[in-house]
Amino acid sequence: MAVNCDILIVGGGVMGASMAWNLARRKAGRVVLLEKSYLGAGSSGKSGAIVRQHYSNRLTATMAQKSLRVFEQFDQIVGGPPVFTRTGMVLVVNEKDKAGLDANVQMQQELGVDVRPVSGQVLADIDPNARLSEDEIAIYEAEAGFVEAVQVVSSYAEAARRDGADFRLGVEVNSVVTEKGKVVGVETNEGRYNCPCVVLATGPWAAQLGKDLGVKLPVQSCRTQVALYRRPADFGRRSAVYCDFVQGIYFKPTHGEMIHAGSLAGEEIKQPVNPDQYNEAADGDFLPSVRQRLSRRYPAMHRGYGRGGYGALYAITPDWHPIIDKLPGLEGAYCAVGFSGHGFKMAPIVGQLMAELIVDGKASALDIAALRYARFDENDPVKTPYGYGVMG
Ligand SMILES: Cc1cc2nc3c(=O)[nH]c(=O)nc-3n(C[C@H](O)[C@H](O)[C@H](O)COP(=O)(O)OP(=O)(O)OC[C@H]3O[C@@H](n4cnc5c(N)ncnc54)[C@H](O)[C@@H]3O)c2cc1C
């Protein structure tokens, strides 16, 4: 028998789960979330989940800022255990990126972000293992850190269920059913769901259902890689998150004395993959290459214990920024997709904005016109001075 609901979310990653909770707490009607695998099975469960406010435009910096406030008190606001670990973030550039960095730091300071330039000496106080050459420029964002990605998704789902949302796992949406330009339901492996409103939160799978709706969602599913190392015993506990443009890598401490490291160079765009069939292991040459670069910043990591790595998915748009909008020409269809490898930190505000868009007809917490679907056709992409898309 068909299930009836008011709002149907496709995708149980961090975006779908955050939306479900934001909609349910607003009593927006019967909210159902369908996830074809398990919660966080896409990008979310494998995310580095670094939370920084460093962006090149006010909108995304503000989205990160507002979301950080939620993550800091996640247990109070959403529920479950605390999820945020504050480490601070160091961003290192050379002359080539100095102008972009200076402009971004100025903008962030205007927004009230605690960010400042640091010398090698000051960096040694913050993070004794780090090395900075004289020709390198570093800044320190004190409030940054990372969240426990799997726990965030799970706590959102728990809170959404508490507020009445229905999560159904192992249910794949095969098509969206429309009549006279309006959404009327979806067909799944478990039969029909009737609903006047469908939200795509389908991460790297976004283009597939978009096509079914007759909408070209310019989101590429691309493979990225992560390398993992156990720190040597004498490393000590203090370390920060890094966005190291000079070495072309980001890295962060994780629990269990580990370091999680990945590329910043944006080469993922050259690796489009089928999201249902990609190599989930790390390439043999990736691990030594990351170790070499990591050791230039952290000499002690020459002695780091390799713990392998893994392959994961980014959902990349042409300007490496998400599409958060109604879908054109179709009443009742929405999307929040294409977070391009840096969306986890924005999930709290994205959930809120989507609830506003769906329930009130307009997002009011922020003006998100810059993230509209039509920007690519209008040749008005979101711009960044950096050549590293994932830094936004
Ligand atoms: C290795 C890695 C490191 C990252 N590091 C950071 C970071 O440090 N900071 C940061 O902010 N961001 C980071 N990101 C990006 C961040 O994780 C993503 O932007 C975010 O998780 C995207 O969430 P999502 O809900 O949009 O997509 P996903 O988590 O991919 O969720 C989409 C879900 O939709 C489901 N689905 C798809 N199609 C269907 C269908 N037809 N029917 C039912 N279900 C369907 C999938 O199974 C999946 O679970 C990283 C990502 C990766 C992979």
The ligand as a MOL file (V3000), in Angstrom:
LIG
                    3D

  0  0  0     0  0            999 V3000
M  V30 BEGIN CTAB
M  V30 COUNTS 53 58 0 0 0
M  V30 BEGIN ATOM
M  V30 1 C 37.1380 12.1460 2.5900 0
M  V30 2 C 36.2350 13.3330 2.7900 0
M  V30 3 C 36.6520 14.3770 3.5980 0
M  V30 4 C 35.8320 15.4700 3.7810 0
M  V30 5 N 36.2400 16.4460 4.6320 0
M  V30 6 C 35.4080 17.4610 4.9240 0
M  V30 7 C 35.7890 18.4050 5.8890 0
M  V30 8 O 36.8620 18.3250 6.4710 0
M  V30 9 N 34.9120 19.4080 6.1830 0
M  V30 10 C 33.7190 19.5200 5.5510 0
M  V30 11 O 32.9890 20.4680 5.8510 0
M  V30 12 N 33.3390 18.6370 4.6060 0
M  V30 13 C 34.1490 17.6040 4.2980 0
M  V30 14 N 33.7900 16.6860 3.3680 0
M  V30 15 C 32.5460 16.8860 2.6150 0
M  V30 16 C 31.3210 16.4560 3.3810 0
M  V30 17 O 31.5390 15.2200 4.0000 0
M  V30 18 C 30.1360 16.3870 2.4100 0
M  V30 19 O 29.9700 17.6540 1.7960 0
M  V30 20 C 28.8480 16.0120 3.1180 0
M  V30 21 O 29.0020 14.8620 3.8990 0
M  V30 22 C 27.7470 15.8000 2.0750 0
M  V30 23 O 26.6030 15.2970 2.7170 0
M  V30 24 P 25.3240 14.8980 1.8870 0
M  V30 25 O 24.2870 14.5510 2.8760 0
M  V30 26 O 25.0540 15.9810 0.8750 0
M  V30 27 O 25.7540 13.6360 0.9960 0
M  V30 28 P 26.0000 12.1010 1.3890 0
M  V30 29 O 26.5910 11.9590 2.7330 0
M  V30 30 O 26.7310 11.4920 0.2600 0
M  V30 31 O 24.5410 11.5030 1.4590 0
M  V30 32 C 23.7650 11.2050 0.3340 0
M  V30 33 C 22.9390 9.9730 0.6710 0
M  V30 34 O 21.9280 9.8040 -0.3140 0
M  V30 35 C 21.7000 8.4210 -0.4560 0
M  V30 36 N 21.0170 8.2360 -1.7330 0
M  V30 37 C 21.4830 8.5880 -2.9610 0
M  V30 38 N 20.5930 8.2920 -3.9260 0
M  V30 39 C 19.5200 7.7440 -3.2960 0
M  V30 40 C 18.2710 7.2370 -3.7500 0
M  V30 41 N 17.9490 7.2400 -5.0520 0
M  V30 42 N 17.3970 6.7350 -2.8420 0
M  V30 43 C 17.7040 6.7290 -1.5100 0
M  V30 44 N 18.8870 7.1930 -1.0230 0
M  V30 45 C 19.7800 7.7010 -1.9080 0
M  V30 46 C 23.1060 7.8200 -0.3960 0
M  V30 47 O 23.0870 6.4520 -0.0750 0
M  V30 48 C 23.7630 8.6860 0.6750 0
M  V30 49 O 23.7040 8.0990 1.9650 0
M  V30 50 C 34.5840 15.5530 3.1320 0
M  V30 51 C 34.1470 14.5140 2.3170 0
M  V30 52 C 34.9640 13.3920 2.1580 0
M  V30 53 C 34.4930 12.2690 1.3040 0
M  V30 END ATOM
M  V30 BEGIN BOND
M  V30 1 1 1 2
M  V30 2 1 2 3
M  V30 3 2 2 52
M  V30 4 2 3 4
M  V30 5 1 4 5
M  V30 6 1 4 50
M  V30 7 2 5 6
M  V30 8 1 6 7
M  V30 9 1 6 13
M  V30 10 2 7 8
M  V30 11 1 7 9
M  V30 12 1 9 10
M  V30 13 2 10 11
M  V30 14 1 10 12
M  V30 15 2 12 13
M  V30 16 1 13 14
M  V30 17 1 14 15
M  V30 18 1 14 50
M  V30 19 1 15 16
M  V30 20 1 16 17
M  V30 21 1 16 18
M  V30 22 1 18 19
M  V30 23 1 18 20
M  V30 24 1 20 21
M  V30 25 1 20 22
M  V30 26 1 22 23
M  V30 27 1 23 24
M  V30 28 2 24 25
M  V30 29 1 24 26
M  V30 30 1 24 27
M  V30 31 1 27 28
M  V30 32 2 28 29
M  V30 33 1 28 30
M  V30 34 1 28 31
M  V30 35 1 31 32
M  V30 36 1 32 33
M  V30 37 1 33 34
M  V30 38 1 33 48
M  V30 39 1 34 35
M  V30 40 1 35 36
M  V30 41 1 35 46
M  V30 42 1 36 37
M  V30 43 1 36 45
M  V30 44 2 37 38
M  V30 45 1 38 39
M  V30 46 1 39 40
M  V30 47 2 39 45
M  V30 48 1 40 41
M  V30 49 2 40 42
M  V30 50 1 42 43
M  V30 51 2 43 44
M  V30 52 1 44 45
M  V30 53 1 46 47
M  V30 54 1 46 48
M  V30 55 1 48 49
M  V30 56 2 50 51
M  V30 57 1 51 52
M  V30 58 1 52 53
M  V30 END BOND
M  V30 END CTAB
M  END
